[in-house]
């Protein structure tokens, strides 16, 4: 079920979907007499790819989602745990561990360590499964955390969770009623908090990896299609689909 969900969602992302529409139009031109329809499909594909790579559109979609929760500031109460959600890695001994983590995972881990150092005695919970490799995401992040000065005794690994729902349930069994900060991407925070609340936890949000910015003044950066703006649109759509799936699952489970 997990693999099927990932495969289906991959093809529903904006870029693959628009490319499929473009290839459909090309097929109509090459193999049928419906040239006009084929041209329309290709135009829709190209125009849509341009639009979703355009900063005013992509940032306008993603920024409201990212800014629902502000950056973590140390509250007055103590903190027992800082949990960092995993987000992809590779295993390649020819590159440093910091490059084996995805950019998103590295950003999350850096923020987790920053928060951890505000609270002497707190423990760092790292989560994430192997993703088809011989080393789990959690263990790879632990390798980097150790290299950045976190004590081994302060690291706790949750190595089997495949998604946020499972991460929340595993954390609930471990954390119990103790206090915890939750570190994940700003765009993912709303969906992650929903899962942790449903698991009986009330973590303090510590969002990071903000992608969308509105203070871009250079016209050659703001008004030209770029891959980083396409990433913003895809991130927004990924989270939107995730929220729809969350609602459908809760409805099916009677929650």
Protein Blocks (a to p, Z undefined) as FASTA:
>chain_A
ZZmmmmmmmmmpmklmmmmmmmmmmmmmmmmcklmlmmmmmmmmmmmmmmmmgfklmmmm
mmmmmmmpccddddfbdcfbdcdddebdaddfkbcfklmpcfklmmmmmmmmmmmmmmgh
iacddeddekopabdfklmmmmmmmmnopafklpccdfkbfbfklmmmmmmmmnmmaccd
ddddfklmmmmmmmmmmnopacddddehifbdckbfblklmmgccfklmmmmmmmmmmmm
mmmmmmmmmmmnoZZ
